[in-house]
């Protein structure tokens, strides 16, 4: 973070990654409506680019979106990137404004934190554009009020999130992991998935205890052992996602049948994530899933990767 303002009329572009949850343990509902989590985030090489430029009208905020499923992204005050820019200006106590342009490559409403990534990108881009000089830790504090996944999009790498997922502890990773992400037709509402999780537990007479970490999973990450990690992938929201979108079960089965080391619904879904042993195996699995017609598209990526970072700044 340079803290040096970009010249008037300039622009700053930030690249920010998607995430996959290799472990998502969900506790019971809290009084505030959220759930306590143990959430092992892993940043992967699918990126959105967020560009912040001086607005045409001083103090105004606008947003344009291009790329993957751009027509599904809100362009009003509900857009998380706009909310992030406004929150940063409020923190600074100044009447700033920004023209935001988002190029999407992270699936929309796919359980990979695309909206949170855009918010993180806007925080970093506007911090540079306005010359505020805030640290990444300060931006993470602001981001946590916008959304539980925003701090991790700023941090990147691999980390264990607790609380709502916003309290992060970096985790050691001993190698590169290769992934395939099968994109579904349509999306799922995170709030609806959590509500369905609570309903399914109640119907089954299950009382959720405090969420717990998984020592075997953390060791697999440290060792860079893809086979061991694949065996430990777990998501407490997966039954709810499958209840809302039953066809996902067939997608997961298709990936396992084609050699995936592990298969999981990513976050609240509906994107399905498959772990493989190499880049070549990931490419072959992606081609196989597309040929089988079980998904809209299959994307390959690797992890972990760094969080939001400036890639261009033009005066």
N, C-alpha and C positions, 0 to 999 in steps of 0.2 A: 504494500500500500504506500504510494509515494506521498500522498497528501498535497501534491502540487496541482493546482487547478488547471484544467484544460482550457485553452484560449476560447473566447466567445465564438460560438458557431461551430465548435469542435464536437467530437464524438468519441465515446469509449465503448469498445466491444469486449464482452466477457463471455468466456466459454464455461459451461457448467454441466456436470455429469448427471446421469440417471443413477438410481440406486436399485439394488435388489436386497431383500431381507433374507439373509441365510438362516436366521432364527428370529421368530416373532412370537414371544410368549405374552399372552394377554391376561391380565388379572380381572377381578370383578369391577363393575362400574363404580366410579367414585361419586362423591356428592356433587361435584361440578359437572358430571356427565361424561368426563373422560375416563380412561382406563389406565391403570399403572401397567407399564410395559417393561420387558427386557427385550430389546430390539437390536439385533446385530446387523448393522448397515454395512453394505459393501458397494463402493462406487464403481460404476462400469463405464466403458468407453462408448456410450451413446450420449450425444451432447446437444443441448440447446445453446444458441448464441443470442445474447441479449445486448443490444446496442442502445446506449443512452446519449441523446443529443440535446442541445439547448432547444427549448420549445419556440414555436413561431410566436406564440402569445406569452409574454412573461407570466410566470406563476402557474401556467396551465400544464395539464398532464394528458398525454394521448398515448395510444398503443396501437401498433400494427403487427399482425402475425402472418407469417408465411410458413410453408413446409408441411410436415406430416400432420394431418387432421387439423389444419389451422382453423377451419370453419367451426370447430367445436370449442374454441377458446373464447371466453367472454372478452369483450372489448370495452367494458364499462368499469365502474369503480370496484366491481367484484373481481377483476383481474388481480391475481396475487402480485404480479410485478408492479402494477400501479399502486397497490396498497403498500408495498414495500418502499417504493420511492416516497410516497407521502409520509410514511412513518419515519423515514430517515430525515426528511425535511423538518418534521415536527420535533424530532430529537435535537436537531441543530438549531431550532428556533428561528428558522428563516423561511421566507416565502419563495422557495425555489420552484422550479418546474422542470419537466423533462418530456421529450418525445422519445418513446420507447419502441424499439423494433425487435421482435422476437422471431428467430428462425428455428422452427421446431424439428427435432429429430427424435425426441423422447415421446413415447406414446402418451396420448391424452387420456386421462381417466383410466390408466392402465395399471395402477399400483406401483409405478416406478418414480413417483414424486416429481413429475414434470412441472406442475404448477409451483411446487416449492423450489425447484431448481430455478425457475424463472424469477421468483422472488429473490433468491440469493444472488442471481446475476444482476438484478436491478440494484440491490444494495451495494455490490462491489462497483458497478459501473457508475452509479450516481455519487458514491463516495469519492471516486476519482474525478468525475466531471466537475463536481462542486468544490474539490480541493479540501475536503473535510479532514482527511488524515486519520480517520478512525481505524483502530486496529481490527483484525479479524475477530478477536474475542468480543469487542464492542458490537460489531455487526451481528455476531451470533446471538447476543443478548436481545437486540432489536428483532432479529429474525424469529426467535422463539415465541414472541408475542403474535407473530403473523401466522405461523404454522409449525407443528411439531417437527416436521422434516426439514425445515429451512436451515437450522444450524448445521445439520450434517451436509447439506449441499455446499455450504461454505467450507466445511472442514475437509470433506472427501476422505479418501483412503478406506479404512475399515474401522468401525468404532462400535462400542456397545452403548446404546441409548437407554436411559432409565427415566423414571417419571412418565411423562407423556411421550418420551423418546427424545426430548430436547436437551437432557443432561448427558453429555457425551464423554466417554473415555476411549481414547485411541487404542486399537488392538493391533498386535503384531501379526504380520502376514509374511510367510516365508517363500512365496513364489507367486507366479501369475496363474490365475484361474480363467478358464475359457468357457463362455456361456452362449446359449442360444435362447432367444426370447420369441415366443410364439404369440403374435398379436391376434386378439379376438375381434370379431365384429361387435361394435358397441363398447360401452364402458360400464363400470359399476360405481355407485356412490359409496364413498368411504363410510359415511354415516350409516347408510343402510346395511352395509356389511357388518359393522360393529353391532348394530341393533339386532341383526339376524343371529350373530354369534351369541348374544345374550339370550335371545329367545330359544335357540336350540339347546343351550345349556339348561335353561329353566325347564323345558319340556322333557329333557333327559334326567332331571333331578340332580344335575351336576352343580356343585358349588365351587366356583373357581377360587383357588388359593392365590397367594402372592406369586407373581411370575418369577421364574428361576432361570439362571444362566445354564449353559450346557458345557461342562468342562471338556468333553470329548470333541465337541465342535470347535472350541477355542484352540485346542491342541492341533486339530487338523489344519486350521488356518495358520498357526505358527509354523507347522511343518511343511506347509505348501502341498499337502497330501490331498489331491482332488478326489480320489476314491473314498478316503475316510470322510471328507467333507460331504460328499454326495450322500453317504449313509446317514448323516446327522441333520440334513436340511429339515426344518420343521416350521410350520406356520399355523398358529392357533386359529387364524381367520379362514383357513382353507375350507373347512366344512361349510362355513357360511357362504363363501364365494361359490362353492359347488352347488349349494342349495338354490342360490339365485340364478346361476347359469350352469345347469347340469351338463351341458356339452363340454365343459372344461375337463371333466373326468376322462373323456375320450382323448383329449389332447395330451394330457399327462400320460395316459397309457401308451399312446403312439410314440412319445418320446422315449419312454422306458424300453419299449419293444425295439427301438432303433439304436439302443446302446447307450443312452444317457446314464451317467454315473449317479445322478440324482435329479428329481423332478419336483417342482413346487410351484404353487401359485405365488406370484410376487406381491407382497403386501396385501392390500385389499382386492387385488385382481383388477381385471380378468387376465392380464398377461401371465403366461406360464413360462417359468424359467427352467432351463435344463443345463446341468453342469456336465462338461465333457473333459477328456484328458488332454486335448491339444487343439490348436487352431484348425488343423485339418479335419479332426473329428467334428468340431463345431460346424464347419462348412458343410460336411457331409450330412450331418443331422438336420441342419436348416433346409438343405435341398430335399431331404427325405420327407420332412414335415410338409413342405409346400407341395411336393408331388402327391402326397396323400390327401391333400385338400382339407386338412383338419384345422387350418388357421388362415387368417387373412394374409399374413406374411410372417416370415421368420428371419430375425436379425441376429447376427453374431456380434459378440463384444468380449472384452476381457476386463479383468479387474485384479487388484484395485487400481484406481487412478486418483490423481489429486482433485481437490474441490475447485470451486469457482476461481477463475484466474483471468486477468486482463490479457487479451491476445492482440488488441490493436487500440491505439489512441492517436487520433488525428486532430491537429489544430484547425 
